[in-house]
Amino acid sequence: MKRTGIINAPLSGALARLGHTDTVVVADAGLPVPAHVPVVDLALVYGSPRFTDVLDALLGDIVVEAAWVSQQADDWPAGEWIDTRLDAPAERIDHAEFKRRVSDARLVIRTGEDTAFSNVILQCGVPFAV
């Protein structure tokens, strides 16, 4: 049994399979996900679990070297909040481009978040010194 970190078995296993430069998406409840992209669906009801709670837990388990959010996220609390959690601000891209990039993701984690544009693409880094 794990002592700390993410205890959701499907999510923990999926995270363990990620490698350097793989991308993982933390998504709100409404983000469209192409059928070929694996999804760990944590959503229970609208609003639970929150995007913020899932992102905080995820950032405690993986190394992130880059991130992208929709430009439109800056019109909502999500954009600024995401930047406070990362080592460097997330790059802003148009939402249409963001959705296109979801197609290339190795994993999508769906939350119950019901706040528009609460989505982030994270690029995995490595935990050892360069």
C-alpha positions in Angstrom: 0.0 0.0 0.0 1.3 3.5 -0.9 2.2 5.7 2.0 1.8 9.0 0.2 0.8 10.5 -3.2 -2.0 9.6 -5.5 -3.8 6.5 -4.4 -6.3 6.1 -7.3 -5.0 2.9 -8.8 -5.7 3.6 -12.5 -4.3 7.2 -12.2 -1.2 6.1 -10.3 -0.5 3.4 -12.9 -1.0 5.7 -15.8 1.4 8.3 -14.2 4.0 5.6 -13.7 4.0 4.9 -17.4 4.7 8.5 -18.4 8.1 9.4 -19.8 10.1 12.6 -20.6 8.2 14.9 -23.0 5.0 13.0 -22.7 2.0 15.2 -22.2 -0.8 14.8 -19.7 -4.0 17.0 -19.7 -5.9 17.9 -16.5 -9.4 18.7 -17.9 -12.6 20.2 -16.7 -15.8 18.1 -17.1 -16.6 19.5 -20.6 -13.3 19.3 -22.5 -13.8 17.1 -25.6 -11.3 14.2 -25.7 -10.6 12.2 -28.8 -11.6 8.5 -28.6 -8.0 7.3 -29.0 -6.6 9.2 -26.0 -6.7 7.3 -22.7 -8.8 9.0 -20.0 -8.8 8.5 -16.2 -12.2 9.9 -15.3 -12.2 11.2 -11.7 -15.5 13.2 -12.2 -18.2 12.3 -9.7 -20.6 15.2 -10.0 -20.2 18.7 -11.4 -17.8 20.5 -9.1 -16.2 17.3 -7.7 -13.3 16.8 -7.7 -12.2 20.3 -8.3 -9.6 21.0 -11.0 -7.4 22.7 -8.4 -7.3 19.7 -6.1 -6.5 17.3 -8.9 -3.7 19.6 -10.3 -2.2 20.0 -6.8 -2.1 16.3 -6.3 -0.7 15.7 -9.7 2.1 18.2 -9.3 3.1 16.4 -6.1 3.7 13.2 -8.2 5.2 14.2 -11.5 7.9 16.6 -12.8 6.7 19.2 -15.2 9.0 21.1 -17.6 6.4 23.0 -19.7 2.7 23.8 -19.7 0.0 25.2 -21.9 -3.4 26.7 -21.2 -6.0 28.4 -23.4 -5.7 32.1 -23.8 -9.4 32.2 -22.7 -8.4 30.8 -19.3 -7.2 34.3 -18.4 -10.8 35.5 -18.4 -11.5 33.0 -15.6 -9.7 32.2 -12.3 -8.0 29.2 -13.8 -5.2 30.9 -15.8 -3.7 32.9 -13.0 -4.2 30.0 -10.4 -2.3 27.5 -12.7 0.6 29.9 -13.0 0.9 30.2 -9.2 1.4 26.4 -9.0 4.1 26.0 -11.8 7.8 26.8 -11.8 7.2 29.0 -14.9 4.0 30.5 -16.3 2.1 28.3 -18.7 2.2 29.3 -22.4 -1.0 30.7 -23.7 -2.5 29.2 -26.9 -5.8 29.6 -28.6 -8.5 27.2 -27.4 -8.8 25.6 -30.8 -5.1 24.8 -30.8 -5.4 23.6 -27.2 -8.1 21.1 -28.2 -5.9 20.0 -31.2 -3.0 19.3 -28.8 -5.2 17.2 -26.6 -5.2 14.7 -29.5 -1.5 14.2 -29.0 -1.7 13.7 -25.2 -0.5 10.4 -23.6 -3.2 10.8 -20.9 -6.2 13.0 -20.0 -7.4 13.3 -16.4 -11.0 14.4 -16.3 -12.2 16.2 -13.2 -15.7 17.3 -12.2 -14.7 21.0 -12.6 -17.5 23.2 -13.9 -15.5 26.4 -14.4 -14.9 27.2 -18.1 -11.4 26.8 -19.5 -10.1 25.0 -16.4 -7.7 22.8 -18.4 -3.9 22.5 -18.6 -1.5 20.5 -20.7 1.6 19.5 -18.8 4.8 18.2 -20.4 6.7 15.7 -18.3 10.2 16.4 -17.2 12.8 14.2 -15.4 13.5 14.1 -11.7 17.3 14.0 -11.8 19.8 16.8 -12.0 21.0 17.9 -15.3 
